[in-house]
Amino acid sequence: MRKLQRVAVAAALAAAGLGVAGVTGNAATAAPAHRTQAATASWAGGASVRANEREVEAFLQDVINEHHGDHAASYLNPDMQWSGGTVGTVTGRANVAGLFAGVVAAFPDAHITIDDIFGQGDQVVVRVVVSGTQQGAILGIPASGRHVQWDGVDVYRLSHGKISNIWAGDDWTAILNDTGTYKAPWIP
């Protein structure tokens, strides 16, 4: 597994040089289907929590649904860190922006649906479904031309109105299955 981690992190870092300027799309808005009462409460700090939620929503809408991978850096703090579990950790605004630009380039019709979003303090949690057709390589997985869909639960930390950390909990088994890379024995 360590070799796969090194390949994935290397691919993510290599993606930092990818630009997708000019790529556009007409995807539907990423609208949350559920918002907890605490997230919209007017208690002290509630306004900044809601502002953080709106920033995460805007990031996902602009970068993923509208296919502006080249806009990712504008939402990120300079010392940004993305942690993807076994995929590894990517540090720095340019490298994390490159990771997102690489996703948009690999899935030019990418769409993210926010099923739940809620915040507390400086953190925002989103439960999402991501889908798209894999037209380019992603994390060392060659283009398959296949429709890919996966669930994710991601935690964002914001500082001064920008994203400073993302802990990505994406269903990599679904990604590997849908790209034809690996079929887990429990998948029919």
N, C-alpha and C positions, 0 to 999 in steps of 0.2 A: 504494500500500500504506500510505502514511503516514495517509491519511484513515481507512482501515479500523482502523489502530492507535489513532487518536484516538477513534474511535467505540467500539472495544472497551474501552479504558481508561475512557472516560467511562461506559459501561454498567456496568463493574465497580464503579466508584466510586459510581454511583447505586444499585447493589445494596446498598451498605453500609447503606442505610436500611431494607432489607427484613427483616422478621422472619417466622419460620415457627413460632412457638410453637404447640404443640398438634398439629403434624403428626407422626404416628407411622407406623410400619410394622413388618412382621414379616419382615425380610430375614435371610438366613443370615449367620452370622458370617464376617467377612473373615479367612480362615485362610490363612497362607502355605503354598504347596505345596512350597516348597524353602527350605532354610536352609543356608548354607554352613558348613563346619566352623569356619572362623575366627570366624563370628558367634556361635557358641555355646561357643567355647573358654573355658577358665577362666584364661587368661593375664591379666596385670595390665591392668586396664581393661575386661576382658571383661564384668564385671557391669554397668558403666555403659553399655556398648554395648548389651547386652541390654535394659537399662531403657529406653534410647532407642528401640529397636525396638518394645518394648511400648507406649510412648507414641504412636508413629506408628500402630501397629495400632489402639490404642484410639481415636485421633482419627478414623481412617477408618471404623471400625465405628460409632461414636457419631454422627458428623456425616453421613456418606453413607448407610451401610446402615440405620441406625435413623432416618434422616431428621430429625436434630436440628440443623438449620442454626444454630439459636440457641445451640447449645453451643460452636460453633467458637472463640469468643474465649477460652474457659477453657483451651484448649490452646496459646495463642499468647502470645509475649512482646510487651510494649507497642510496641517498635520493629520489629516483625515486617515482613518483606519477602517478597512473592510475585513471582517473575519467570516470565513466560509466553512468552518468546521474542518473536515478532512481535505477540503480543497486548499486550505491554507489561509494566510493573512496577506493582504496587500496594503501597503502603507504609502501615504502621500497623495495629495490632491490629483496630481497628474496621472499617477498609476491607477488610482481608483476610477477616475474619469475614463481612463483608457479601458478599464475592465467593462464599464457600462457601454462605452462606444463599441467595444468588441461584441457585446451581447446584441446590441441594435444592428450591427453589421451582419452578424450571423443569422439573426431573425428579423429581416427587414419588415415583416408584417406583425411584429410582436404586439401583444396586447396584454395589459395587466388589469385585472378586476380586483378592487379592494372589497373584501367581504366584511371585514371588521377593522376599525381603527380606534385606538384610544391612547390617551397619554396620561402621564403622571410626572410631575417635576419636569426634568429636561429630557425625558424619554417618551418615544412614541412607538407603539406596537401595531403592526399591520398584519392581517391575515389575508393573503392574496392567492389568486390563481393566475398563472402566466401561461400564455400560449403563443405559438407562432410556427412558421415553417422554417426549418433549419436550412438556410441557403449558403452558409459559410461555416468555417471551422470555429469551434468553441471549446476552449480548454483542452485542446489536443484532439478533439473528436471531429473528424472530417465531415464536411457537408453531406447530409443524407437526403435532402429534399423531402424529408418526412415532417408531418405535423407533430409538434411536441407540446405537451401540456404538463405543468407541475404545480403543486401547491407549495406555498411558503409561509412561514411565520417569521417576520423580520423585526428586529428591535433597532430603532434609530436613537442616537443621542445627539442633541443639538446644543450648540453653544453660539451665542450672539447671532441667532437667526440662521445659522448654517449647520449642515450635518457634519458632525465630528467623528461619529462611529456608526457602523452598521454591523450588526451581528445577523448574518443571513442563515436562516434555517430552511433551506430549500430541499425538496424531495429529489435528491440526486438519483435514486433508483428509478423514478419515473423518467427523468431526463435520459438516463442511460438506456432504459427500455425503449422509449419512444424514438431515440436516434438509432436503434438497432445495435447499440454497442454492447449491451449486456442484458440478459433476461434472467431475472431472479426466479428461483424454482417455485415460488408461491404465486407468481403472476400467471393467470390462465392464458 
